[in-house]
């Protein structure tokens, strides 16, 4: 084979390999960019939801504290009424009082 032809073939092979490497690298970059965009979009959706969950948990905790306070007060009033020799017209269910 002629050296010129051989050099052209070898050059063509290296050029093809370089082109494949560039194409594959570009494909990987597109995948990475897509993954980053999806991650950013998910984060933008999840962050506000996490904040709402945190706010709801704080509200639930505060309501539980208020409920405990009120049930203790009701229990004291029931004891007071019974101490005066009377019976209250309403008392909380035992399941509610058990939470105290």
LINJO-V874676 format. One record per pair of residues at least 12 apart in sequence whose C-alpha atoms are under 8 Angstrom apart, sorted by the first residue. I is the first residue (numbers start at 1). GAP is how many residues later the second one is. D is the distance in whole Angstrom. If there is no record, write none. Layout:
I;GAP;D
I;GAP;D
This chain:
68;31;8
68;32;6
71;21;8
71;25;8
71;26;7
71;29;7
72;28;7
74;17;8
74;18;8
75;22;8
78;13;7
